[in-house]
Amino acid sequence: MLNTLLSLITVFTLGSADTKDVKVTESTIKWEATKVVGGGHEGTVILKEADLKLKGSELKGGSFVVDMTTINSTDLEGEWKDKLDGHLKSDDFFSVEKNPTAKFVITKVKKTGNGSYEVTGDITIKGKTETISFPATLTESGDKVTADATITLDRSKFDVRYGSSSFFDDLGDKAISDEFKLIVSLVASK
């Protein structure tokens, strides 16, 4: 009975939205992190799976799962790249052995203009879930639709402590900003 009720609520909320599988090989997620006093790093992480829910040409929902074992810095090479990539995967940062995926699920979409939206959803990193909101755009080109967003997250809410002045005093110029960005571009067929 409860499952039937939830299904009806979902149908009512989404209307006749179609679920489109995202082409993970054509989609990208880039990350950017900075130090409190200058400098920073950037890189990528690979999508494991994703979908967009569309009603006509309007965004109504969606989700994505990230393979955290693929976290990769793109601004370094050689030994320094290997060290940073290994550190990001360690318990100091994302504990990828214990938490191999991160997930985002849209819970609410508000249209703000032609192809523009305010998206709200639940993101889970390291087993901790937070509700976030951010602007997103949806564009159509040929037989494809692309959803783009820049998402700013506070890593301290996900117990990512290394170099965080939210957890440690006297870090000085070694402090790493708690905020980091995910630049997301999800590509699906219409």
N, C-alpha and C positions, 0 to 999 in steps of 0.2 A: 504494500500500500504506500509506504513512504517513498520507495523508488519510483512508483508511478506518479506520485505527486511531484517529486523533484523533476521528473522528465517533463511533466506538463508545465511546470514553472519555467524550465529551460526553454521549451518551445515557445511559450508566451513571451519570454524576455527577448529571445533572439528572433522571433517571428519565423519566417521561412529561410533563415540564413543557411547558406551552403558552406560546408567545411572544405577548405582547400588545403591540401598537403603542401607544405613549403618545400622548395627545392633546396635541400641543405647544402649541396655542392655549389650553388649559385649565390647563397646567402652568406652574410658575414657578420661577425661580432668582433669588434675591436675594443680594447680597453686602454685607458690612460690613467696613470697614477702619478702624483707629484709629491715632492718633499715640501715641507712647510717653508723652508728657505731654499728656493731655487732647485732646478733639476727635476728629474722624474724618469719614468719609463713608459713604454707603450708596447702593445702586442696584440695577439689574437687568441681566441678560443673557438673551438669548432662546435657547431650545432650537432646534436644527436638526432633530434626530431623536432618538428614544429608544425603548426597549422594556423590558418587564418579563417575566421568565420565572417562571411560576407553576405549581405543582402543587397543584391544588385551590385552597385559599385561602392557601397558603404560598408565600413568596418563595423562589425558587431561583436567580435570576440576573437579569441585565439590563445595560443600558448606556445612556449618553447622550452626545450630541455637542452642544456649545455653539457658537453663532455669535459669536465674539469681536468681530466688527465691530459688534455691537449693544450693547457695554458702555455703560452709561448711568448717570449719577448721578441720584438722585431727591431729594436733599436741597438742591440748588442750583437757581438759575434764571438765565436770561439769559447775560451774558458769562462769569460765573464757572463756570457749568455747562458752557458750550462749551469753556472752557479746560481744565477738569478732564477732560471726556470725551475731548478731543483728546490730552491728556497720557497718559491711561490707554491709549490706542490706539498711542502712540508707542513707540519703541525703549527709552525709559526704563522702561516698564512691560511691556506684553504684546505689543508688536511685531505688531499684528494684520495689517499688510500681508504680512508674511512667515509669520505663524502665524494664519490666519483662523479656525481652530477649536481647541477643546480637547475632550478625550474622557475618559470614565471607563468602565471595563469591570469588572463584578463578577467576581471569581475565586473567592470563597468566601462562603457564607452560613451563619451559625450561629444557630439559633432560640434565643432567650433567655427567651421568655415568650409569652403569648398576643398575637400580632401584633407582637412585638418581636424584633429581630434584631441581630446583630453582623455588619456587612458589611465585607468586605475586597475591595480591587480595585486596579487600576492606573489612575492619572490621568496624563494627558499634557497639559502646558501648555508652550508655547514649544518644543516638540519634545523636552522632557525628561519622562521617565516615572518616577513614584514609586509605591510601594505604600503604601496608606493603609487604615486601619480606622476605623469609626465606628458608633454605634448608629443604627438606623432602625426605623420603625414602618410597618405595613401595615394599612390600614383599608378596610372595605367599606361602601358605602352605595348602596343600590339596585342599579343595573347598572354601578356604577363601583368601582374599587379605586384607592387612593391610597397611594403610598410617600412618606414624609416623612423627612428627615434634615437635621441641621445638621452640616456638615463643616468642620473647622478645618484650614487648610493653612498651611504655612510657605513663603512666596513666595520666600525665598532659595534653596530647593531647585530652583526653576524659573528661576533667573537673572533674577529681577525685582529689580533692584538699587537703584532710585531711593530715596533717603532711608533706606536700610537700614544700621543700625549693624553688621550682619554684614559689610558691605563697606567702609564709610566710617567714619573716626574723627571726633570733634569735631562731630557733628551737633547736639548739645545738644537743645533743645526742638523742633527741626525733624525729628527722627527719626520715621520711620513704623514702626509695629510690623511685624515680619516675618509675624506670624500674621494671617490674614484668614479670614472665615467665608463659606461658601456655605450658604444656607438653601434646600433643594431640596424641591419638591413635584411628584411625577410622577403624573398622572392617566391611567388606562387603563380601557377597557371590560372587564368580566369575560368 
